[in-house]
Amino acid sequence: MDIFLHQLPIVVNALNVGFLQTLKLFSVTLLGAFPLGLIIAFGSLSKIKAVSMFTGFIIWIIRGTPLMIQLLIVYYFPGLVLHNPIWGGGEQGRFLAASLAFIINYACYFSEIYRGGIQSVPVGQQEAGLVLGMTKSQIFFNVTLLQMIKRIVPPISNEIITLVKDTSLARIIALQEVIWAGQAFMKGSHGISGAIWPLFFTALYYLVFNGIVTVLLARLERKLDYFR
């Protein structure tokens, strides 16, 4: 017990540092994937065949391959294949590579949700907007977008909760997120080795984080009930 109490503050401090990295990756992914996903959705809905086919091909590749493989390709491909290690070997480079891979991956998933939400709005409402003299952009932002948001909140919420847990995959390129920090105590970190209990503590971080995200998303969904 004395050893545990001595190690506890060391472990918690290391996990806090790792969790900050996890939180940063989560936040950056959402900030990048939300707008990029909408752009990709517009590409999928484009009447230009070449654009919609190219966008669909990209989405097919991203959704059809594991995120872990995408992380490895984004991080190692420039250095090993192109002989141009643009990410370097530091923690900042690993974070940038992980952020890029996560943003592209989740943008493709979000784009399909956006597309479904846009197409679920009755065409008659768009036609009515045109009759009233509204431009296509006015119709989208004032009619389609508001109804789309209500429809996509549940599936987007599921993806966001999945993202919380998927951030742990970043350790495949040695990004020192919270699970990396917990696992390090098994191999030897801060004078502690062979300790598995810090890994169980990382589960608490994810449980609390997911709980907070779930509550916030549920409140958002309730606020959008006026569309019913």
Beta strands, then each sheet from edge to edge (+ up, - down):
end
